[in-house]
């Protein structure tokens, strides 16, 4: 066998994305809040990038009186003895040089020490981290008087209470026989004390115990409700109210009244403390009906988005032949990166605006009449209309929201499959689910409809090609329980 090395040439085509194309796709996929954060990062990392300050006509200095042209004179020592004119010219030259640095140089000097520090003000206005449930319980447990072993057992119990306020392990699992810090009896005593902490119901091992703890600590007489939960919890969850009424020797009306009172109790008491703050959804696009017209206007909600530009001082410095090669290369790379981010943001605005306008044209019935008139719309149809690739549409609508008369909705909501009714009208799956919700809302709760009966109701409305299992799937997606659980006695 002979081994040898030979050179070989071949031609092939490979698709490679340039860095600015990758950056453009990343920017397109960002939501408005994520884009603001990305711009802040670019401003901090790229020295040639800066925000465009809004022009203020009140700050125009055109009304000021022109200075004497004493600054333009040659600096020649005067023959007067006090030299007052020369010193005045030197002082004015110093002031002019400072103004030049402030206007064109990279170093910015605060005009007055009394001006507020924006970063410091932002830190002061930032909300403090909310106290967690574990911290809240530990703080209360420190004030409880008990024996040392019970205190250690209580610390262990608090460590295993989840965010909903439930003890997530059995007490036997917390008992370490080898260590011997506390006994099972200490754990039981500690659990009773922990269950008396705030919020009421914390430390329960299941829903039944959680409700019983809250009722026992309530100032109202809930003895009937306590007996209902303690003895008939399973039948209550299965909505077997007649069986419960027979066993408790009472009327169904009394049980219904008890259920109303039980509904005021908290099934997740731990969520009252340290609940995660949900940030409000910020729309990327606003769709509004024009006054005295049936046309819709589409505009971007980017009024809080910083406007970027390239620093003129650094741009001139990069072209100056006197600039060192290393410095010039550094500036050119940053100038190129700054221009890419500016172009990518503009491209994002243009694409998002075109896509939303196309959506409004195809889903006009939805914007005028609501959810029941949402039509099937594949992304490929919008891609052909806008003249971009299908992947571009997918990135453009990812994580974006539109504000219209029906609320703030995700842009992806307008893209879905569907079917046609007997009249040939196209209906999206979202519109069919809305009709299903409408049917269930209007049903007789004493005789709720099962999935087959709901399918028949939809068939009467013209939607004939739905199977019963499809109706069950949509019902579960809408978090609607089965018929026997919806029945009202």
C-alpha positions in Angstrom: 0.0 0.0 0.0 1.5 3.3 -1.1 0.9 6.5 0.9 1.3 9.9 -0.8 0.1 13.5 -0.5 -1.3 15.3 -3.5 -2.7 18.7 -4.0 -6.2 19.0 -5.5 -8.4 21.9 -6.5 -12.2 22.0 -6.7 -14.9 24.6 -7.1 -17.8 24.7 -4.8 -20.4 27.3 -3.6 -21.1 28.0 0.0 -23.5 30.3 1.6 -21.9 32.4 4.3 -23.5 35.3 6.2 -21.6 38.4 6.6 -21.3 39.8 10.2 -23.6 42.7 9.4 -26.3 40.3 8.0 -26.2 38.3 11.2 -26.5 41.4 13.3 -29.4 42.6 11.2 -31.3 39.3 11.8 -30.6 39.5 15.5 -31.9 43.1 15.7 -35.0 42.2 13.7 -35.9 39.4 16.2 -35.6 41.7 19.3 -38.7 43.1 20.9 -38.8 46.9 21.7 -37.6 46.4 25.3 -34.8 44.0 24.3 -33.8 46.5 21.5 -33.5 49.3 24.1 -31.2 47.2 26.2 -29.1 46.2 23.1 -28.7 49.9 22.2 -27.6 50.7 25.7 -24.9 47.9 25.4 -23.7 49.3 22.1 -23.5 52.9 23.5 -21.4 51.6 26.4 -19.1 49.5 24.3 -18.7 51.6 21.1 -17.1 55.0 21.7 -18.0 56.4 18.3 -21.7 55.8 18.8 -23.8 58.4 20.5 -27.4 59.4 20.9 -28.9 62.3 18.9 -29.9 65.1 21.2 -33.3 66.6 20.3 -32.9 70.1 19.0 -34.4 72.8 21.4 -35.2 76.1 19.8 -35.1 77.8 23.2 -31.4 77.0 23.5 -30.6 78.9 20.3 -28.0 81.5 20.9 -28.8 83.5 17.8 -30.2 86.3 20.0 -27.0 86.8 21.9 -24.9 89.9 21.0 -21.8 89.1 19.1 -18.6 89.4 21.0 -16.0 92.0 20.3 -13.5 90.7 17.7 -10.8 91.1 20.3 -10.1 87.3 20.1 -9.1 87.7 16.4 -6.3 90.1 17.2 -2.6 89.0 17.2 -1.3 88.3 20.7 1.1 91.2 20.9 2.2 92.6 24.2 0.7 96.1 24.5 2.6 99.0 25.5 0.2 99.9 28.3 1.5 99.3 31.8 -1.4 97.3 33.3 -1.7 94.8 30.4 -5.4 94.5 31.1 -6.4 94.0 27.4 -3.9 91.1 26.9 -5.0 89.3 30.0 -8.6 89.6 28.9 -7.8 88.1 25.5 -6.0 85.2 27.1 -9.0 84.5 29.3 -11.3 84.5 26.3 -9.0 82.2 24.4 -9.1 79.7 27.3 -12.9 79.8 27.4 -13.1 79.3 23.6 -10.9 76.2 23.8 -13.1 74.7 26.5 -16.2 75.3 24.4 -14.4 73.6 21.4 -13.7 70.5 23.5 -17.2 70.4 24.8 -18.6 70.5 21.3 -16.3 68.3 19.3 -14.1 66.3 21.6 -14.9 63.0 23.2 -14.6 64.3 26.7 -17.8 65.8 28.1 -17.7 68.2 31.1 -20.8 68.9 33.2 -21.8 72.5 32.9 -22.8 72.8 36.5 -22.1 70.7 39.6 -25.8 71.2 40.5 -27.0 69.2 37.5 -28.6 65.9 38.5 -26.7 62.7 37.7 -29.0 60.6 35.5 -27.5 57.3 36.5 -27.7 58.1 40.2 -31.3 59.2 39.8 -32.1 55.9 38.0 -30.5 53.9 40.8 -32.5 55.8 43.4 -35.8 55.2 41.5 -35.2 51.5 41.1 -37.4 49.4 43.2 -35.7 47.3 45.9 -35.7 43.5 45.5 -38.9 42.1 47.0 -38.5 40.0 50.1 -38.8 36.3 49.4 -41.2 33.9 51.2 -38.2 32.1 52.8 -36.8 35.4 54.2 -40.2 36.5 55.4 -40.8 33.2 57.3 -37.3 33.1 58.7 -37.7 36.6 60.0 -40.9 35.7 61.8 -39.5 32.3 63.1 -36.7 34.2 64.8 -39.3 35.9 67.1 -40.9 32.6 68.0 -40.1 31.3 71.5 -39.4 27.6 71.6 -36.8 25.0 72.7 -33.6 24.8 70.7 -34.4 21.5 69.1 -37.8 22.8 68.0 -36.2 26.0 66.6 -33.7 23.9 64.5 -36.6 21.7 63.3 -38.5 24.8 62.3 -35.6 26.2 60.3 -35.4 22.9 58.4 -39.2 23.0 57.7 -39.0 26.5 56.4 -36.2 25.5 54.0 -38.5 23.0 52.3 -41.5 25.3 51.9 -42.1 26.0 48.2 -43.1 29.3 46.6 -46.8 28.4 46.9 -46.4 28.0 50.7 -46.6 24.2 50.9 -44.3 21.9 52.7 -42.8 19.9 49.8 -41.4 16.9 51.7 -42.7 14.5 54.4 -41.6 15.2 58.0 -40.0 11.7 58.2 -37.6 12.7 55.4 -36.4 15.7 57.5 -35.5 13.6 60.5 -31.8 12.7 60.5 -31.3 9.9 63.0 -27.5 10.0 62.8 -27.4 13.7 63.5 -29.9 13.7 66.3 -30.5 17.5 66.4 -34.2 17.0 66.8 -36.8 14.3 67.0 -40.0 13.6 65.1 -42.0 15.1 67.9 -39.9 18.3 67.6 -40.7 18.4 63.9 -44.5 18.0 64.6 -44.4 20.8 67.2 -42.3 23.0 64.9 -44.8 22.4 62.0 -47.7 23.5 64.2 -45.9 26.7 65.1 -44.8 27.4 61.4 -48.4 27.0 60.3 -49.4 29.9 62.6 -47.0 32.2 60.8 -48.1 34.8 58.2 -49.5 34.4 55.5 -52.3 32.2 56.8 -52.2 28.7 55.4 -48.4 28.5 55.0 -46.7 25.2 55.9 -49.6 23.0 54.8 -48.9 19.6 53.2 -51.8 19.6 50.8 -54.8 21.7 49.7 -57.1 20.2 52.3 -54.8 21.1 55.2 -54.2 24.6 53.7 -57.9 25.3 53.6 -58.5 23.9 57.1 -55.7 26.1 58.5 -57.2 29.2 57.0 -60.6 28.4 58.3 -59.3 27.6 61.8 -57.6 31.0 62.0 -60.5 32.9 60.5 -62.6 35.2 62.7 -65.8 33.9 61.2 -67.7 30.8 62.0 -66.7 28.3 59.3 -67.5 25.1 61.1 -69.8 23.9 58.3 -67.2 24.6 55.7 -64.5 22.9 57.8 -66.6 19.7 58.1 -67.2 19.8 54.3 -63.5 20.0 53.5 -62.4 17.6 56.2 -64.9 14.8 55.4 -65.9 15.3 51.7 -63.0 16.9 49.9 -62.8 14.3 47.2 -66.5 14.4 46.4 -66.4 18.2 46.4 -63.6 18.2 43.8 -65.6 15.8 41.6 -68.7 18.0 41.9 -70.8 15.3 43.5 -72.9 17.8 45.5 -76.1 15.6 45.8 -74.0 12.8 47.4 -72.5 15.3 49.8 -75.9 16.7 50.7 -77.2 13.3 51.5 -74.2 12.4 53.7 -74.2 15.7 55.6 -78.0 15.7 55.8 -78.3 19.2 54.4 -79.6 21.0 51.3 -77.6 21.6 48.1 -78.2 25.4 48.6 -76.2 25.2 51.9 -73.3 23.5 50.1 -73.4 26.1 47.3 -73.2 28.9 49.9 -70.3 27.1 51.5 -68.5 26.8 48.2 -68.9 30.6 47.7 -67.3 31.2 51.1 -64.5 28.7 50.3 -63.7 30.4 47.0 -62.5 33.4 49.1 -59.7 31.4 50.6 -56.2 31.4 49.1 -55.1 28.1 47.6 -51.5 29.4 47.2 -50.8 31.6 50.3 -47.1 31.7 49.6 -47.7 33.7 46.4 -48.7 36.7 48.5 -45.0 37.2 49.5 -42.2 37.7 47.1 -44.4 37.4 44.0 -42.4 38.0 40.8 -43.1 41.4 39.3 -44.6 41.0 35.8 -43.3 43.6 33.5 -46.0 45.2 31.4 -46.1 44.3 27.7 -44.9 47.1 25.5 -46.4 47.1 22.0 -44.0 47.4 19.1 -46.7 48.6 16.6 -49.9 50.6 17.0 -52.9 50.2 14.7 -55.5 52.9 15.0 -58.6 53.8 13.0 -58.4 57.1 11.4 -60.9 59.8 12.4 -63.9 60.0 10.1 -62.6 57.2 7.9 -62.7 53.4 7.6 -58.9 53.2 7.1 -56.4 52.1 9.6 -53.1 53.8 10.3 -50.0 51.7 11.3 -47.1 53.3 13.1 -44.2 52.0 15.2 -44.3 52.6 18.9 -40.6 53.6 19.0 -40.9 57.1 20.6 -38.8 55.9 23.6 -36.2 54.4 21.4 -32.9 56.4 21.4 -31.8 57.9 18.0 -28.2 57.0 17.2 -25.5 58.7 15.1 -21.8 58.5 14.6 -19.6 61.0 16.5 -18.3 63.6 14.0 -15.1 64.1 16.0 -14.1 60.4 15.8 -15.2 60.2 12.1 -12.9 63.1 11.2 -10.1 61.6 13.4 -10.4 58.3 11.5 -9.8 60.1 8.2 -7.0 62.3 9.4 -3.6 61.3 8.0 -1.9 62.4 11.2 -3.7 59.8 13.2 -1.6 56.8 14.2 -2.3 53.6 12.3 -3.3 51.6 15.4 -5.7 54.3 16.5 -7.1 54.7 13.0 -7.7 51.0 12.6 -9.5 50.9 16.0 -11.7 53.9 15.0 -12.5 52.4 11.6 -13.7 49.1 13.1 -15.9 50.9 15.6 -17.3 53.2 12.9 -18.1 50.2 10.8 -19.8 48.5 13.7 -21.8 51.7 14.6 -23.0 52.0 11.0 -24.1 48.4 11.0 -26.2 48.8 14.1 -27.8 52.0 12.8 -28.6 50.3 9.5 -29.9 47.2 11.2 -32.3 49.3 13.4 -33.6 51.2 10.4 -34.1 47.9 8.5 -36.0 46.5 11.5 -38.3 49.5 11.5 -39.0 49.2 7.8 -39.6 45.4 7.8 -41.8 45.5 10.9 -43.9 48.3 9.4 -44.4 46.5 6.1 -45.3 43.2 7.8 -47.9 44.8 10.1 -49.5 46.8 7.2 -49.8 43.5 5.2 -51.4 41.8 8.3 -53.9 44.6 8.6 -54.9 44.3 4.9 -55.4 40.5 5.2 -57.1 40.6 8.6 -59.3 43.7 8.1 -62.4 41.8 9.3 -60.7 41.0 12.7 -59.8 44.7 13.3 -63.3 45.8 12.5 -65.4 43.0 14.1 -63.3 41.0 16.5 -62.0 37.5 17.3 -64.8 35.6 15.6 -63.6 37.0 12.2 -60.0 36.0 12.4 -59.1 34.4 9.1 -56.5 31.7 8.4 -53.2 33.4 7.3 -50.0 31.5 6.6 -46.7 33.4 6.9 -45.8 32.5 3.3 -48.6 34.7 2.1 -47.3 37.8 4.0 -43.7 36.9 2.8 -44.9 36.9 -0.8 -46.8 40.2 -0.3 -43.9 42.0 1.4 -41.3 40.4 -0.9 -39.0 38.9 1.8 -38.1 35.3 2.9 -40.4 33.3 5.1 -37.7 33.2 7.8 -37.7 37.0 7.8 -41.4 37.1 8.6 -40.9 34.6 11.4 -38.2 36.8 13.0 -40.1 40.0 12.5 -43.1 38.8 14.5 -41.2 36.9 17.1 -41.9 38.4 20.5 -43.6 41.5 19.0 -47.0 42.9 20.1 -49.5 45.1 18.3 -51.8 47.5 20.1 -55.3 47.9 18.5 -58.9 48.5 19.6 -59.1 44.8 20.8 -56.1 45.2 23.2 -52.4 44.4 23.0 -52.0 41.2 21.0 -49.0 39.1 19.8 -48.3 39.5 16.1 -48.1 35.7 15.9 -51.8 35.5 16.8 -52.7 36.6 13.2 -50.9 33.6 11.7 -52.7 30.3 12.0 -54.4 27.6 9.9 -58.1 27.1 9.7 -61.0 25.6 7.8 -64.1 26.7 5.9 -67.7 26.6 6.9 -70.5 25.4 4.8 -70.8 28.9 3.3 -67.2 28.8 2.1 -66.1 31.4 4.7 -62.5 30.8 6.0 -62.3 30.5 9.8 -59.0 30.3 11.8 -58.6 27.9 14.6 -58.6 30.9 17.0 -62.1 32.0 15.6 -63.4 28.4 16.1 -62.2 28.4 19.7 -63.9 31.7 20.3 -67.2 30.2 18.9 -66.7 27.2 21.2 -66.2 29.6 24.2 -69.4 31.4 23.2 -71.4 28.2 23.1 -70.2 27.1 26.6 -70.9 30.6 28.0 -74.5 30.5 26.8 -75.3 26.9 27.9 -77.7 25.9 30.6 -75.4 25.2 33.6 -77.9 22.8 35.1 -77.5 20.7 31.9 -74.0 21.5 30.5 -73.1 20.3 27.1 -70.7 17.5 26.6 -68.1 17.5 23.8 -70.3 15.7 21.3 -73.2 18.2 21.9 -70.7 21.1 21.5 -69.6 19.5 18.2 -73.2 19.4 17.1 -73.7 23.1 18.0 -70.6 24.0 16.0 -72.0 22.0 13.1 -75.3 24.0 13.2 -73.1 27.1 12.9 -71.6 25.7 9.7 -68.4 24.1 11.0 -69.1 20.5 10.0 -65.7 19.0 9.7 -64.6 18.9 13.4 -64.2 15.7 15.3 -65.3 15.3 19.0 -61.6 14.8 20.1 -60.8 18.2 18.4 -63.5 19.8 20.4 -62.1 18.2 23.6 -58.6 19.5 22.7 -59.8 23.1 22.2 -61.8 22.9 25.4 -58.7 21.9 27.3 -56.7 24.7 25.6 -59.3 27.2 26.9 -59.0 25.7 30.4 -62.7 24.7 30.4 -63.5 21.7 32.6 -65.6 18.8 31.4 -69.4 18.9 31.5 -69.8 17.1 34.9 -67.5 19.6 36.5 -69.4 22.6 35.0 -72.8 21.4 36.3 -74.5 23.7 38.7 -77.0 22.2 41.2 
